[in-house]
Amino acid sequence: MKISVITASYNSQKTIGFTIESFLNQNHREKEMLVIDGSSNDDTVKIVESFASDQIRVFAGRDSGVYEAMNRGLTLFSGDAVGFLNSDDTFHDPDVLTDITTAMDTADIVYGDLNMVTDHFSKHLVRSWRGGTFRPYSYQLGWGPPHPAFYMRREVAETVGEYDLTYITSADYDYMLRALALNNFRVRYLPRLVADFQMGGISTRGWGVSIRGNLECLRSRRVHLRAPIIDAAFFLRILRRGFQMRNLVS
């Protein structure tokens, strides 16, 4: 099975080298990476091209942000399955794609766990996000899988469609909700770390962004799951996040 990894980038020269190395170090041979660059004005593209790998394709051009870049990647990937790795994140270890491929033998969607770290030098752990098993009412209970640990077969991507660009910080939440809660795909939770997520991106810039993101997630549940104006998941998502961070010091 060929797995495509889509990486949206913009002025990522400080981190994208780590991202590329973690992809090339994957033991799974049938793989490709699509770097969708939003016309960076630093050395991001030069760094990617310096690896000179025929497993990496670069597409540069202006876009409105990360989700538009992801949508572009969904029109260009050639693999049997696809997932996303941010330009400041890395795979946790060299066997990630191998394990995802094995899990895909009996599933259409596979997701795992995520570590949130301060940087890729120290890998200092800030938050530990464990995916857990998806159940029919998981989203109503404040659950959601980590997006960089989420992989799907081509048929899933074709069915679910594009990321909804009306969501500023939570289009990934909305996309996975549509994939999981509105369909009958075979879903498998892989209890292992898939990626190391570097803090500081669009979704982790303080509580103000987190609250706006939570409101966007609520809008997605209202649109697709007929949630009320305020539902239990609105508060449970905040509690889950706190629990993930508290466990690091318990």
Buried (B, 14 or more C-beta within 10 A) or exposed (E): BBBBBBBBBBBBBBBBBBBBEBBBEBEBEEBBBBBBBBEBEEBBBEBBEEBEBEBBBBEBEEBEBBBBBBBBBBEEBEBBBBBBBBBBBBBBBEBBBBBBBBBBEEBBBBBBBBBBBEBBEEEEEBBBBBBBEBEEEBBBBBBBBBBBBBBBBBEBBEBBEBBBEEBBBBBBBBBBBBBBBEEEBEBBBBEBBBBBBBBEBBBBEEEEBBEBBBEBBBBBBBEBBEBEEEBEBBEBBBEBBEEBBEEEEE
